[in-house]
Amino acid sequence: MTPAFAASGSLFAWSCWKLPMVILRPGGFVTAEHTMAAVVQHRASIGVGLTFMVVILRVARRAGVSR
């Protein structure tokens, strides 16, 4: 359960800070990908990370795993 929760948080957190970097480009930041591809990738990762977290929490509650 812990690795799955860490993976969910990693997907969400990494993309949450990268997405503004891609859009705002502070200090001349340039992505390795095309800008639109990076925006789509990070938005999808945020959504998948949140969905993954919801599923993990539901499974944990059904299994009776305590916090």
C-alpha positions, 0 to 999 in steps of 0.5 A, a space after each residue: 500500500 505504501 509504494 502505491 501511495 508514494 507513486 500517486 503522490 509522486 505523480 501528482 507533486 512532480 506535475 504540480 510544480 512542473 506545469 506552472 514552469 512549462 506555462 510561465 517559463 520563469 528565467 527562460 525555462 525550456 522543456 525537453 518536450 514540445 510545450 503543448 505535449 508537456 502541458 498535456 502530459 503534466 495535466 494528465 499526470 495530475 489527474 492520474 495521480 489524484 485518481 490513483 490516490 482516491 482508488 488507493 484510499 478506497 481500497 485501504 478503507 475496505 481492507 480496514 487499513 488504519 492510518 
